[in-house]
Amino acid sequence: MRISRLRSFVCATSWVLLASCSSSTGANGAGGAAGTLYLNAEIHATVYSFDLSSGNTKKLVSCADPYVTPQGTILCVSTAAGSSGDLGEYSADGTTFRTIVKQNFQAPYAVTYDDHFQNPQLSPDGKEVVYEGQFSVGYDIYVVDRATGALLASSNPPTVGIGFLRPTWTPNGRLVVAGHDNQGLYLSDATWTTFTRFDPGLASPSDPAVSPDGTSVAFVLNGQVYTLGIDGTGLKPIMTTSTTNSWPTWSPDGKSIAFYSDTSIFIAPVAGGASADIRNLSAAADNWMTFTSTHSGAFSWR
């Protein structure tokens, strides 16, 4: 009886995803969604996989902001000894890391494309990588060649505080970004140098993510997840919670959106219906993970 009561207390109060606390199983516990999430836990340094069918977690590689490619490789910012801070790509089996752009954190500090990396995303044709070069008050977006690391384009905002965040590709190879002081959602031209606002005058939308078919953008507004057509119409709330949500991420089939909500991840169907908290998935008792909406960063769904 004492053990049972202690277990109930831990399940109710801990930020840790304890598989032994779950009450539902498999894909039903994930609202019918399938696939695998790849993400950082509370410490923004290690990538884990989370299988939505089984609830099992697996520690993979040492890096931050993972983007899993269709081939299973992982674009990310390395946190491993010898390559820490570099933008690169892990092999599908996680045994090798190839640096794409080596971090050049020079002193005295000057803004360059190779001094800081966040949220790398692979282009639809697999040839380019876009990322944030955000550091301090700079909000730059850079596009580099995946094979060579050569700089291909940059946003180069002329004014402190004016710039772009959270780049995400459209299927036809353009970029959707969120403005910083220049609030709004923006769509780039084909050369990734000119950005045009397309939202209906929203106040500080953030964390955009383009749907797999390219017709909609999921994003965060006032701490809640919404979708909007890429033509600027059809604003729609996905789920209203009492907590602050972040980093919406589309399922591969475009039918669901996952996002951080406080200390867990929720999955909500785009068409409406019941959402699912992934803490309710079952798995082996020794599987655990901690999530925070402010520290865990970008994640992928494959």
N, C-alpha and C positions, 0 to 999 in steps of 0.2 A: 504494500500500500504506500509506503514512504517513497519507494522508487517511482511508482506511478505518479504520485503527486509532484515529485521533483521534475519528472519528465514533462508533465503538463505545464509547469511553470516555465521551464526553459523554452518550450515551443511557443509559449505565448509572448515571451519577452525578448528573445534573442534576435539579433540581426542576421544570424547565421542560418543559411538554408540547410536544415537537418533533414535528411531523407526519412529518418525514422519518425518524423513528426507529421508525415503526410497522411491524407485521408482518401485520396483518389489516385488512380493509376493511369499510366499510358497516355495515349493521345486524347482520351476523354478529359483527363485532368488539364490538358493544354487547350481546352475548348475545341478539340477536334483538329487543331493545327499539328503539322508534322514537320520533321526536319531536325536540324541541329543549330543551336546558338553557339557562337564563338565570341568570347568576351573576357574582359578583365574583371577580377573581383575587386574588393575594396582597396587593396593595394594595387596601384595602377602599374603593374610590372610583370605579371604572369598571365598568359592566355589559357583559358579553360574551354573545353567543349561541354555543352549541356544537351543531352539527347532528349527531345521532347516526348518521344515514345516510351522510353524507359525511366526517365528521370535521372539517369546516370551522368555523373560529371567525370571529366578526365583532365588532368594537368598536361598541357602541351609544351609550350615554349616560353622563353623569357622575352617578352616584348609588350608594347602598349599599343592601343588603338588598332586592333586587328581587323584586317579586311581579307576575307577568304575568297580566293579567286575561283573561277569555275574548274580549274585544274586541281584545286585543293591546296595550293601554296598559300602562304600567309604574308600579305603585305603588312608592315608594322614598323614601329620605332623600337629598335633594340634596347633592351635593358640588361643584356648579357655582358659579362666582362670581355673586354677586347673590342667590342663593337657598340658599347652603350651610347645612345644618342643618335646613332646612324639610322637613316631611312633605308629599309631593305626588304628582303623577301626570304622567308623560310621555305625550304623544300616541303613537299607534301608529307613526308615522314618525319619532319621536324629535326633532322639530323644536321642540316647545313644551313647557314645564313649567308646570303649574298648581299653585300652592300650596294645600294643603288646611288645614294648620295651620302658621303661621309660628312658628319657634323663638323663644322668649322666655327667653333665658338671662340672667335678671336677677341683680343683685348688691345686697345680700347674697343668697346662694343660699337659695331656698325651693322645696320640692317642688310643682310644678304640672304640669298635664297637657300643657303646651306647652313644657317646658324641654328634653326629650330624647326621641328617637324611635328605636326599633329594631324590626325584624321586622314591618313592616306586612302585614296580611292582609285581603283583601276578603271580605265576607260573601257567602253564597250568593245572596242577592237583589240584590247589587250596591249596596246602600244605605249600608252601614256599613263602617268600617275599624277594625280592632283593632290595637293595637301595644303593645310594652313601653315603659314610661317609665323603665326601669332607669337609675339614675344613682347611683354610689357604693354606698351600702348600702340604697337604696330599690328595691323590686321591685313596681312598680305595673303594672296592666293597664288600658288606657283604650280605650273605644269612642267613636268620633266619627262624625258624619254625613259621608258622602263628599262631598256637594255643598257643604255650608256650613262644615264643620270644627267644628261645635258639639259640645260634650262631651255624650255620652248616658249613659255609665256609667263607673265606675272601681272598682277592687278596694279601694283605700285600706287597705292592711294597717296595723293599729294598732301593731305592734311592729317595731323594726329587725331586719332579717334574715328576717322572716316576710313572705311575699308570693309572687308567681307570675311565671313566665317562659314564653316561647315559646308564645304563644297560637295556636291553630289552630281553624278553624271545623268544626263538623259540618254535614252537609247540611241539617239542620233548624234551623240558626241558633243553636246553642249553642256554647260554647267549651270546648276541652280545653286545660289548662295543666299545667305542672310546678311543684310547690312548691319553695321554696328551703330555708330551715331547716325549714319544714313539709313534709318530704319526701313525695313521692307524685305520682300523676297525678290530676287533678281535672276534674270536669265541671260546667259552670255551669248555672244555671236559665235560663229564657227572657229574664230581664232583665239577665243578665250581672253580677249582684251577689252571688249565693250560689254557692259552689263546694263540691262534695261529692267526697270521695276515692273512687275506684273500683278502684284497683289492689290486689293481694293483699299489701300490706305490703312493697313493694319498697324497697330502700335507695337513695335518690337517683336515681330515673329522671329523664331529662332529654330535651330536644329532641323533644317529641311532635309527631306529624303524623298527622292523621286520614285514613283511606283514602277514596277517592272515593265509595264506597258507604256510608260512615259506620259500618261494622260493626267496624273494627279501628283500632288506633292503633300506629304505628311509633314507637319511641323508643330512647334509648341507656341501657344499664345496664352499669356497669363497663367503659365504653369500647367496648361491642359493641352491635349493632343487634338489637332484638327487636320482635315484634309481640304485641299483647294485644287480646282482644275488648273492645269498649267496655262490656261488662257485667262486665269484670274477670276473665274466664276465658280459657283457651287460650294461656298464655304460651309463646312460641316464638322460639328464636334464628333469625335470618335468615342470618347469616354470622359465622364466628369468624375473626378475623385477629390477627396479632401486634402490630398498631398500634392506636392510639386512633381510634375512628370518631365522626362527629358529623353533625348535620343530615340525618337521613333524609328523603327526599322521594319521594312516590309518583309512579309513571307515571300518565298520564291514564286508562289502562284498569285501573289497580289491580293489575296483574300483576307489576310489578317495583318495586324500591325502590333509589334512588340515594343515595349518602352519601359524605361526605368520609372518606378513610382515609389518614392521614399527608399525603402531598403529591399525591394524585391523587383521583379519584372512581371508586368501584366501583358497578356495577349488579348487583343480585342478584334472581333470580326468587323471588317470594313462595312459590310452590309447591315450591321446591327445585330444585337443579340447579347447573350451573356458573355462576359469577359472571364479570363482565367488568371489566377495568381500562380506562378510556377512553383511557389513554395508548397503547393498542394500535390505536386507530383511525387510519386513514391520511387524509392531506389534503395540501394544497400545502405545500411546504417552509418557506414564510415564515409559516405559521400557528403560533402558540404561545400558551401560557397557563401560568400558575403557580398552583397551588392549595396552600393550607394549611388544615388542619382547624381551626386556632385563629383565623385571621384572615379567611378568605374569607366566612364568614357564610351567611345564608339564601340559597337559590336556588329557582327554579321549574322545572317540567317541563311543557312544552306540546306 
